[in-house]
Amino acid sequence: MASPLSPVDERPRFGPLVLLGLQHVLVMYAGVVVVPIVVGAGLGLPQAQIADLVSVDLVLAGIGTLLQALGVWKFGIRMPLVVGAASNGIVPMVLIGSTQGLSTVYGSLLVVGVLWVLIAPLFSKLLKLFPEVVTGTVITLIGLTLIPVGLKLIAGSNPSAHNYGAPANLALAGFTLALIAVFYRVFRGLLGQLAMLIALTVGAVVGWLTGLGSLAGVADGPVFGLLKPLHYGALHFDIPSILLFLVIVFVLMVEASGQGLAVGQVVGKKVGPRDVANLLRVDGLLTALSGVFNGFAYTTFGQNIGLVALTKVRSRYPVAVGGVILIVFGVVQPVGRVIAAIPQPVIGAAAVATFAALTVSGIQLLSRVDFNQTGNLVIVMLSLGVGLIPAGAPEFYKQFPFAAQVFLKSGVATGTVLAVLLNLLFFARRKQRPEEPLVQPEPAAKLSQS
């Protein structure tokens, strides 16, 4: 007698399949498009180029989502998980891109993506370097480091500019944040999942109607197409830049491993080391492809796991349909141009809320840490203190050699390395208890994103 089909492998009828796939896209959409917009704005790229980055991002996210849901050879966990641009990669992209150009950014992404794929099977042996105290500290640090990026989108990046902190911009951002709070309070079910996207849409419309943004350029340019490979020139490979991205990759691998374990719990299917390796290979492959096709660092998202739990639809096939929808959205370029035209104060407000939620996820992890142990307190105390130096004092390391500055000016990089070293210093001889999993699922923060 044939064994019953796992809920993960069940195929809904075509109509519900498409609607459920679109629902997954809507839940993840805001998180996907925020990263290219923030990176583009942080690098001072023109609106047309930001629109192109959004289009490329959607296509690569769609490919990654298809791989995670359906699986090809050793790539993909074959579960209802989606892939998108990682907010963790914003800081190094803006830092390196503004000093050495996007050709260095994409050269670094190609190298770390390939390394990511190669070390995925070995990563479980390194997870012991990232216990909750380290992972929680790093996620908290990433969120705190990114919040000022959103604030600059709202107020401006040049305090001496005449329109810095313009009341109209602050009002629009405040209105958007208020909408986010109200919608999360009022909406339930699917609308609750879409509260961020709905608030962003309403804020954008209000901004366009009040003259704080314009849709004038949406009709310009081709309807279909993508950026050509190596659009920003021949790749440049810089060792300090590659090392900086490698630090981010290790953090993303820890987070993504947690997402894999979490979705396994929701759908009732055991996730082993081989499954985690297959998941991580997809993130690495998409990041490597970004080096050629002008994308970003990619990671497996967690917010759609909540949607699976909410709808009780555990099948991976609606997520696969969502991947196809993402690709279509990316190829149809006016979609990217509309998103790029969203007023920056609106994007800034959404970014502040999203990155603050990331901070909360880190705090939730740290809440499970025993701070009666002095070592844990010292790890968090020093790692956060040192990691926040670049955010609080941007010129702190200006007397250092340039190669050192590339690394030190990333608070995430310095804080992560310090947290790992301090953990080894205090707990190198501490053994993992048998009942403790090596990777804890990421706490479910309602607004969180990878």
C-alpha positions in Angstrom: 0.0 0.0 0.0 1.4 3.4 -1.0 2.3 5.7 1.8 0.1 8.8 2.2 1.3 12.0 0.4 3.0 14.5 2.7 1.1 17.8 3.1 4.2 19.5 1.7 3.8 17.6 -1.6 0.1 18.1 -2.0 -1.0 20.1 -5.1 -4.0 22.4 -4.7 -6.3 23.0 -7.7 -5.1 25.6 -10.2 -7.3 28.5 -9.1 -6.5 28.4 -5.4 -2.9 27.6 -6.3 -2.5 30.9 -8.2 -4.3 32.9 -5.5 -2.2 31.3 -2.7 1.0 32.0 -4.7 0.0 35.7 -5.1 -0.7 35.9 -1.4 2.8 34.7 -0.7 4.2 37.3 -3.0 2.2 40.1 -1.4 3.5 39.0 2.1 7.1 39.1 1.0 7.0 41.9 -1.5 7.7 44.9 0.7 10.7 43.1 2.2 12.0 42.2 -1.3 11.9 45.7 -2.8 13.0 47.7 0.2 16.6 46.5 -0.2 17.3 47.7 -3.8 15.6 51.0 -3.1 17.6 51.6 0.0 20.9 50.6 -1.6 20.1 52.7 -4.7 19.3 55.7 -2.6 22.3 55.2 -0.4 24.6 55.2 -3.4 22.9 58.2 -5.0 21.8 56.3 -8.1 19.2 57.9 -10.4 15.6 56.7 -10.2 15.9 54.8 -13.5 18.8 52.7 -12.3 17.0 52.0 -9.0 14.0 50.7 -11.0 16.4 48.4 -12.9 17.8 47.1 -9.6 14.3 46.4 -8.4 13.5 44.4 -11.6 16.7 42.3 -11.3 16.0 41.7 -7.6 12.5 40.4 -8.3 13.7 38.0 -11.0 16.5 36.6 -8.8 14.2 36.3 -5.8 11.7 34.4 -8.0 14.4 32.0 -9.2 15.5 31.4 -5.7 12.0 30.9 -4.5 11.3 28.3 -7.2 14.5 26.5 -6.3 13.6 26.3 -2.6 10.1 25.1 -3.3 10.7 22.6 -6.1 14.4 21.8 -5.7 16.9 20.9 -8.5 19.6 18.3 -7.6 21.2 19.5 -4.4 19.7 23.0 -4.5 16.6 23.7 -2.6 15.0 22.4 0.6 11.7 21.5 -1.2 9.5 23.3 1.3 7.3 26.4 1.3 10.1 29.0 1.7 10.8 32.1 -0.3 14.1 33.9 -1.1 14.8 37.7 -1.2 17.5 40.3 -0.9 19.0 40.4 2.6 18.8 43.6 4.5 22.0 42.5 6.2 23.8 43.2 2.9 22.8 46.9 2.7 25.6 48.3 4.8 28.6 46.6 3.0 27.0 47.3 -0.4 26.6 51.0 0.3 30.0 51.3 2.1 32.0 49.5 -0.6 29.9 50.8 -3.5 30.4 54.4 -2.4 34.1 54.1 -1.9 35.2 51.6 -4.6 32.3 51.3 -6.9 29.7 48.7 -7.7 32.2 46.7 -9.8 33.9 45.8 -6.5 30.6 45.1 -4.8 29.6 42.6 -7.5 33.1 41.0 -7.7 32.8 40.4 -3.9 29.3 38.9 -4.2 30.4 36.5 -6.9 33.3 35.2 -4.8 31.3 34.9 -1.5 28.4 33.3 -3.4 30.6 30.5 -4.8 32.2 30.0 -1.4 28.7 29.9 0.2 27.7 27.0 -2.1 30.9 25.1 -1.4 30.9 25.4 2.4 27.1 24.8 2.8 27.6 21.1 3.7 30.3 21.9 6.2 28.5 24.8 7.9 26.8 22.6 10.5 30.2 22.1 12.0 30.6 25.8 12.4 27.2 26.5 14.0 28.7 26.0 17.4 30.5 29.3 17.0 27.1 31.0 16.8 25.1 30.2 19.9 22.1 32.3 20.8 24.2 34.9 22.6 26.2 35.5 19.4 23.4 35.2 16.9 21.1 37.4 19.0 23.8 40.1 19.4 24.6 40.1 15.7 20.9 40.4 14.6 20.3 43.1 17.2 23.4 44.9 15.9 22.3 44.6 12.3 18.9 46.2 13.1 20.4 49.0 15.1 22.9 49.7 12.3 20.3 49.8 9.6 17.8 52.1 11.4 19.8 55.2 10.6 19.7 54.2 6.9 15.9 54.6 7.0 16.2 57.9 8.9 18.4 59.3 6.2 15.8 58.4 3.6 13.3 60.4 5.6 15.3 63.5 6.6 18.1 63.5 4.0 21.8 62.5 4.2 23.3 66.0 4.3 22.5 67.9 7.4 23.7 71.2 5.8 21.3 70.9 2.9 18.5 73.5 2.9 15.7 70.8 2.8 17.3 68.5 5.4 14.5 67.5 7.8 11.8 69.2 5.8 8.6 69.2 7.8 6.6 67.8 4.8 9.0 64.8 4.6 8.8 64.2 8.3 5.0 64.4 8.3 4.7 61.9 5.4 7.1 59.5 7.2 5.2 59.9 10.4 1.9 59.4 8.6 3.2 56.1 7.1 4.5 54.9 10.5 1.1 55.7 12.0 -0.6 53.7 9.3 1.7 50.7 10.0 0.7 50.8 13.7 -3.0 51.2 13.0 -3.2 48.6 10.3 -1.3 46.0 12.5 -3.8 46.9 15.3 -6.9 46.7 13.3 -6.3 44.1 10.6 -6.5 40.4 11.1 -5.6 37.4 9.0 -4.2 38.1 5.6 -4.8 41.9 5.9 -2.7 41.8 9.1 0.1 40.0 7.1 -0.1 42.7 4.5 -0.3 45.7 6.9 3.2 46.9 6.0 2.6 46.7 2.2 -0.8 48.4 2.5 0.6 51.3 4.7 3.5 51.7 2.2 1.0 51.9 -0.7 -1.3 54.4 1.0 1.7 56.5 2.0 3.0 56.5 -1.5 -0.3 57.6 -3.0 -0.5 60.4 -0.4 3.0 61.4 -1.3 2.3 61.5 -5.0 -0.9 63.5 -4.5 0.9 66.1 -2.3 3.8 66.6 -4.7 6.5 64.7 -2.6 7.0 62.2 -5.4 6.2 61.8 -9.1 5.1 59.0 -11.4 6.1 61.1 -14.4 8.9 58.7 -15.5 7.0 55.5 -15.2 5.9 55.4 -18.8 9.4 56.1 -20.1 11.6 53.2 -21.1 10.9 49.6 -22.3 8.0 47.6 -21.0 10.0 44.3 -20.9 13.7 43.6 -20.2 16.4 43.5 -17.6 19.8 45.0 -17.1 22.6 43.5 -19.2 25.1 41.3 -17.3 28.0 43.3 -15.9 26.1 46.5 -16.4 28.4 48.4 -14.0 31.6 47.2 -15.7 34.1 44.4 -15.4 34.2 42.8 -11.9 36.9 44.0 -9.5 38.1 41.7 -6.7 39.2 43.3 -3.5 40.2 41.0 -0.6 39.1 43.3 2.3 35.7 43.8 0.6 35.3 40.0 0.1 36.2 39.4 3.8 33.6 42.0 4.8 30.9 40.2 2.8 32.0 36.9 4.2 31.2 38.0 7.7 27.7 38.9 6.5 27.4 35.5 4.8 28.1 33.7 8.0 25.4 35.6 9.7 22.9 34.9 6.9 23.8 31.2 7.0 22.9 31.1 10.7 19.6 32.9 10.1 18.7 30.8 7.1 19.4 27.6 8.9 17.0 28.7 11.6 14.3 29.4 8.9 14.7 25.9 7.6 14.2 24.3 11.0 11.3 26.6 11.7 9.4 25.7 8.5 10.0 22.1 9.2 8.2 22.5 12.6 5.3 24.3 10.9 4.7 21.8 8.1 5.5 18.8 10.3 8.5 17.5 8.4 11.9 16.8 9.9 14.7 19.0 8.7 18.2 17.4 8.7 21.7 18.6 7.9 21.3 17.6 4.2 18.1 19.7 4.0 19.8 22.7 5.5 22.8 22.3 3.1 20.4 22.3 0.2 18.7 25.4 1.5 22.0 27.3 1.9 23.2 26.3 -1.6 20.3 28.3 -3.1 21.2 31.4 -1.1 24.8 31.1 -2.2 23.9 30.4 -5.9 21.6 33.5 -6.0 24.3 35.7 -4.4 26.9 34.4 -6.9 24.5 35.1 -9.8 24.1 38.6 -8.4 27.8 39.3 -9.1 27.1 38.9 -12.9 23.4 40.1 -13.1 23.6 43.1 -10.7 21.7 41.8 -7.8 22.2 41.6 -4.0 23.1 39.2 -1.2 20.2 36.7 -0.9 18.8 34.8 1.9 15.8 32.6 2.7 13.0 34.8 4.3 11.0 33.8 7.4 7.8 35.9 7.2 6.1 33.5 4.9 6.4 30.8 7.5 3.8 32.7 9.5 1.5 32.7 6.5 1.8 28.9 6.1 0.9 28.5 9.8 -2.0 31.0 9.4 -3.6 29.4 6.3 -2.7 25.8 7.2 -1.7 25.3 3.6 1.6 23.4 3.9 2.1 22.7 0.2 5.2 24.0 -1.4 3.5 24.5 -4.8 1.8 27.8 -4.0 5.2 29.2 -3.1 6.6 27.9 -6.4 3.8 29.8 -8.2 4.8 32.8 -6.2 8.3 32.5 -7.6 6.9 32.6 -11.1 4.9 35.7 -10.3 8.0 37.4 -8.9 9.9 36.7 -12.2 7.0 38.1 -14.2 6.9 41.3 -12.0 10.6 41.7 -12.6 10.6 41.3 -16.3 7.7 43.8 -16.7 9.8 46.9 -16.0 7.1 49.5 -15.3 6.5 47.6 -12.1 10.0 48.4 -11.0 9.7 52.0 -12.1 6.5 52.5 -10.0 8.2 51.1 -7.0 11.3 53.2 -7.5 9.0 56.3 -7.7 7.7 55.8 -4.2 8.7 58.9 -2.1 11.8 58.4 -0.1 10.1 59.4 3.3 7.6 56.5 2.8 10.4 54.0 2.0 12.3 55.4 5.0 9.4 54.9 7.3 8.9 51.3 6.1 12.7 50.7 6.4 12.8 52.1 10.0 9.9 49.8 11.0 11.4 46.8 9.3 14.9 47.2 10.7 13.5 47.9 14.1 11.6 44.6 13.9 14.9 43.0 13.0 16.3 44.5 16.2 13.4 43.0 18.1 14.1 39.6 16.7 17.6 39.8 18.1 16.3 41.0 21.4 13.9 38.0 21.5 16.9 35.7 21.0 18.9 37.4 23.7 15.9 37.1 26.1 16.6 33.4 26.2 20.3 34.0 27.2 21.4 33.5 30.8 22.9 36.8 31.8 23.7 35.6 35.2 26.8 34.2 33.4 29.3 37.1 33.2 30.6 35.9 29.9 27.2 36.4 28.2 26.9 39.9 29.5 30.4 40.8 28.4 29.8 39.4 24.9 26.7 41.5 24.3 28.0 44.5 26.1 31.3 44.8 24.2 30.0 43.6 20.8 27.2 46.1 20.7 29.3 48.9 22.0 32.1 48.4 19.5 29.7 47.5 16.7 27.8 50.7 17.0 30.9 52.9 16.8 30.5 53.6 13.0 26.9 54.5 13.4 27.5 56.9 16.3 30.9 58.3 15.1 31.4 57.8 11.4 34.9 59.3 11.3 36.1 57.2 14.3 38.5 55.2 12.1 39.6 57.8 9.6 43.3 57.7 10.7 43.4 54.0 9.9 44.7 52.6 6.5 42.0 52.3 3.9 42.0 48.5 3.9 41.3 48.5 7.6 38.6 51.2 7.3 36.6 49.0 4.8 36.2 46.4 7.5 36.1 48.6 10.6 33.5 51.0 9.2 31.1 48.1 9.1 29.8 47.8 12.7 28.2 44.5 11.8 31.5 43.0 10.7 33.4 44.2 13.8 30.6 43.3 16.2 30.2 39.8 14.7 33.9 39.0 14.8 34.2 40.4 18.4 31.1 38.4 19.5 32.6 35.1 18.1 36.0 35.7 19.6 34.6 36.6 23.0 32.3 33.6 23.0 35.4 31.4 22.3 37.3 33.2 25.1 34.6 32.6 27.7 33.0 29.3 26.6 35.5 27.5 24.4 35.3 24.4 26.6 31.6 24.5 27.0 29.9 21.5 25.4 26.6 21.6 23.5 23.9 19.8 25.6 22.4 16.9 23.6 18.8 18.4 23.9 19.9 21.7 22.5 19.6 22.1 18.7 22.6 23.7 17.1 20.4 26.4 15.4 17.4 27.9 17.1 14.5 29.0 14.8 14.4 32.7 14.4 11.9 34.3 16.8 8.7 35.3 15.0 8.6 39.0 14.9 5.5 40.2 13.2 7.4 42.7 11.1 10.7 40.9 10.7 12.6 40.2 7.6 15.9 38.5 6.7 
